[in-house]
Amino acid sequence: MKDYLKNYKMQIKTLSPIYIGSGVKLGTKEYIYMPWNHEVIIPDMQIMFLAIQKKGLISEFTDFMMDSRQNTTTLSMWLKEHQFKSVDYEQWKLYKMDAGESFLNPKARPKELETFVKDTYGMPYVPGSSIKGMLRTAIIAWELHRSPDKYNDVREEIKSASSIRAGRNMYLARETKMLEQKVLFILNNDQKNKGNAVNDCLSGLHIGDSEPIKVNQLTLSQKIDYMIDGNQKALPLLRETLIPGTEINFEITIDTTVCPYDIDDIFEALQYFKKVCNEYFYRHFNREINDDNAVFIGGGCGFLSKTVIYSLFESDAVKVVDNIFKNTLNDKIYKEHKHYKNLQLHIAPHVCKCTKYKGELYDMGVGSISIRKQHIGYMK
């Protein structure tokens, strides 16, 4: 028995729709919307093609697929025009899901669909890397809070560098890496190269991929920008998301010979990070997250949930964040997204990333984390 390993069976219960992107985007010619039951089918394109071929419609289908004009006929419309029915769609489906709040406005233009990550069996799951990234951000933020004077030099470097224009991939890359190494690269496994990953104390924090999640836990969520004055702007972007109430089960193993943080530290870090998000962002929209063990995970959560800038600069962070937008976006996009309002409103960004589910407005990517079971020693 390896007593230095502490294993925990964990759960994140979704409090709002959560999106973990697969990197795959489906255009309007790659999914089928069925308005009569408000569902979307993702078809096996090869099986669908054989059915179209059997009807002698290959030439028409090829012309349809090759038509690159905007706002052209969707796959749903083309299939209906050529007398295909729901019984055909069911034979082609890889999977289907409730369409959520999408497509309810008949005047809305067709939307691209971003898919949720799935395993080799087509089942949604949450990668351990996504969960660890969330924990890593919270732990760094917590350390900055616990020992603010320790990081004054990096704070000044980031503040200075934030005023310099650069590409998004390189912007603040050196300074961010420096901060991360100063906080977490505290092992002395490679004394000559402090930046070597073997010095990262979180190499002893092992997060497994979640258990597979049933496909019927997926819905479609439309991106909604929620303004500080309460106005809402729906955007033509759909995401496959986990519905509120979904249970994400996974394991954490802490190697106590490497990682200096126990499970209580991790929960304290997460609670501190939630406090920061509420204080410097959500309260401005009257949308505070009240769950004691709230976490922010996945795509579409917004800038604040992915950064430690507010923990590092606190009340001075708005200027730094505005600099980040100003110096990584071109002038046209900066003005188009009205980032110039950041300083006036004393909040950056000044838009809350939301979606709707069953008529209710939700902040994207919020869950509640808990321990299901604890083991001492490695458990197979």
N, C-alpha and C positions, 0 to 999 in steps of 0.2 A: 504494500500500500504506500503510495507516494503522498505523504501527509502535507507536503508543501504545495500541493495542487488543490485548489478549492473550486468545485464545480457547482454551477447554479443553473437550474432549469428556469428560464425566464419567459415572460410574456409581455408583449405590447398589445394593448387593446386599442383599436382605432377610435378616436374621439371625433374625427372628421375624415373625409376622404384622403387617402394616402396614395401617392404615385411614386413608384420606383421604375424609372424608364429603362426599356430594353435597348433603346437606340433605334428601334424600328418605327418608321412612320408610314401609315397607310393613307393613301389618297382616296378621294371619293369614288374611284373606280376599283377599289380593293375591299370594300366592305358593303354590306347590304342592310339598309335601314328598312324596317317593316312597320309602317305607321299604324297598322291595324292593332298591333299588340305592343307598340312602342319598344321594340327590341332591335338589336343589331346582331347580325350574323357575320362572323369572319369566315369566309369560305376557303376550302382547299381549292386553289386556283386551277390545279391540274384536273381534278375531278369535274369542276365546273366547266372547264374548257372542253372536256370529252362530251359533256351533255350538250353544249352549244354546237359542237362538231356534228353530233348525231342529228341535230335539227337542220343542218346545212347552213349555219349562220356564221361560219368562220370569217368570210370576207367582211360582213357587216360588223362583226365583233372586232376584227383587226382595225377597221377604219375608226371605230369608236375609241379603242384603246390608244390609237396613234394621234387622235385629235388633241392637240396641246392647248387649245383655246381656253381662256379662263371662263369659269361659270358655265361650263358645258354640261351635258347630261351626266348624271351620276350613274353608277352601276345599277342601283335600285330602279331608277327610271328606265334605263335601257332594257333590263330584264322584264319589267312590266310591259313595255312596248312590244316585246317579242313573245308575250304570252307565257312566260315562266311564272310559276306559282310558289307559294310557301312550302308546299310539299317537296318541290325541287330543291329549294334552299336548305331544307332540313337534311337532305341527302348529301349536300356539299359541305356542311358546316364542320369547321375545326372546333369552334365553340361559339356560344352566343351569350349575350348579356343584356340586361335592362339598359335602356338608353338614357336613364336618369332624366335630367332637366334639359337634355340636348334636343334639338329639332322642334322644340315647342313653338318657336316663332317661325311661321311659314315663310316670312320674308327674309330670314337669315340666309346668307350665302352658304354653300357647301363648305364643310370643315375637314381639315386634316386630322387624323387620329393617331395619337402617340400611344404605343402599346406598353403594357406592364411586363416586366421581366418574367420569364417562365423557364422551367427546367426542361430537360430533354423529353419529358412526357407531356409537355404543354400545360403544366400546372404552375400557377403564380407562386412566387416565393420572394422573401426578402433576403438578399445576400448579406452575409456576415460583415462584409466590407462596408455596406451602407450603415449598419448599426454601429460598427466600430468608429466610423468617421464622425457620427453623431456624438458618441461618447468622447472621442478625442477633442472635439471642439469644446465641449462642456468642461472637460478637465483642464484644458489650457486656460479657458476663461476664469475658472475657479482659482487656479494658481496665480493669475494676474491680480485677482482680487485679494488673495491672501498675502501676497508679498509685492505690493505695487512698486516700492522703491527699488526692488531688485532688477526691474526691467526698464528703468528710466532711460538708459542709453538706447535700447531698441525702440522705445516709444518715440524718442526724438528723431531717430533715423526714419521711422515710418512717417512721422508727421512731415518731415522735410521732403522725403521722396514722393509723398502724395501730391505734391504741387507740380511734379514733372510729368509731362505727357509721355505716354508709352503705349505699346500694343497690349491688349488684354492678357495675352499669354505671359508676358514678361513683367507687367506692371506689379510693382512691390514684391516680385518673386524672391529676390535676394533678401529683402528685409523680413518677409514672412518666414522664409526658411531659417533665418537667423533667430527669430523669436521662438519658433517651434523647437529648434535645437537647444536654445538656452533653457527652455522650460522642461523638455522631455529627454533630451540626450544627455542623461546624467550618469550612465554606466561608464565604466572605464575599460571596456573590452577591447577597444582600439584607441590607445592614448595618443597615437600620432595623427589620427584622422577623426576628430570629434564628430564630424558629420556623417560618419559611417552608421548605417542603420542598426548595427549590433550594439550601439550605445543607447538606443531608444528604449526607455524603460517600459513603454507600452507594447514592446515585443513579447512581454509576458502576459498580455491581456488577449486571450484567444476567444473570438466570437464565431460561432458556427452559423451557417446558413439556416434560415428558418425551415420548419417543416413545410411541406407542400400545403397550399391553401386552395380550397375548392373554387372552381371557376365561377360558381354562382355567387361568390362574394365580390365579384367585379361589377362595376357600373361604369358609365361614361360621365365624366365631369367636365363641364365647360369652364374655361378660365374666366374669372371675373375680377376686374380691378375695382376695389372698394375705396372710394375717396374719403378724405378726412371730413368732408361735409355730409357724408352719408350717401352720396350718389354712387350708382353702380354702373359699370361699363362691361358688358359681355363681349368677349373677344372670340374670333373664329378659330379657336383651338380646343380640341377635345383630347382628353387623356383617359386611358383605362385606369381606374382607381379602385382601391379596396373600400367597401362601404363601411360607414360607422358601425362599430360593434364587432368587427372582424378581430379574431384572435391570432396574433403572430407569435408562434412558439419557437424558441431557440435556446441555445445554451451558451453560457459564459464560463470559461475556465481561467482562473487567475493563478499564475505561477508566482508564488510569494517570494521566491528567491530572486526574481527579476523585477516584478511590478510592485512599486511601493504603495499602491492604492488597493484598499479592500473594498468590499461591496458597499459598505456604508459611505466611504469616501465618494464612490461613483454616484450614489444617490444624492449626496450633498452637493456634488458638482452640478448635477442635473437640475436640482432645485434652485441653485444660484443662477444657472443660465436662464431658467424660466423667469426668475425675478428680473433679470436684466432685460429680457425680451418684453416683459410687461411694462417695466418702468420707462424704457426708452422708445417703445414702439406701440404695442397694442393698446395701452391706456389712452393714447392720443385718438384712437378710433372708438373708444369705449367698448373694446373687445378683449379685455383681459382674459387670460387663460387661468382658470381657477383650480384645476385639478392639481393636487399636491405632487403627483409624480408625472407631470406632463413632460413630454419630449417632442422635439420637432425633427421630422425625418422625411427624406425623399425630395423629389422635385416639386417646384411650384410653391415652396414655403415662403420664398422671399429672401432677400439679401441678408437680413439680420440673423436668421437661423443658421447661416453658414459661415459667420465671421466672428472674430473676437474683438473687432474694432471698438465696440461699445464698452466692453470690459476694460479695454486698454485706455480709452480716452474719456469714458463716461460722458459728462455734460459737454465736453469739447468735441465729441465724436461727429456731430452733424457736419461741421466744416470739413473734417477729413473724409467722411463718406461722400459729401458733395464733390470734393476734389477727385475722388475715385471715379465718379460718374463723368465729371467734366473732362478728365484726362484719359479715359478709356473709350468714350463714345465720341463720334464726330459731332460737330456743332449742330447739324441738322437734327440728329436723333436726340441729342441733349435737350434741344428746344421743343421738339415734337412731343417728347415725354414730360415736358414741363418740369425738368429737374431744377430749373432756376427758382422754383417755389420752395425748395428744400430749406434754404436759409430763412426765408420769410416765415415759414410755418414752424421752424425749429424742430424739424423731423426729417430724416432722410433714411430710406426713401419715403415719399409722402403718399404712397399707395399701398394698401393692404391686399395681399393675394388671397382671393377667396374662390369659392365655388358654391353651387347649390345642390342639395340632395333632398328629395321629397318636399320641396318648397321652402326649406330652411337654408339660410345662408351660413356657411362654415368657413373658418380659416383653413387653408390647405395644410395637410401634413402634420396633424396633431394626434398624439397617442398618449396612453398612460402605461407606464412600465411597472412591472411587479415581479417578485420572486415567486415561482411556483413550488420549487423544492431545492434544497441545498444538500450537497454531498461534500465530504472531506476526502480528498484523495481522488485519483483519476477514475472515472466511472465509464465503462465501455457501454 
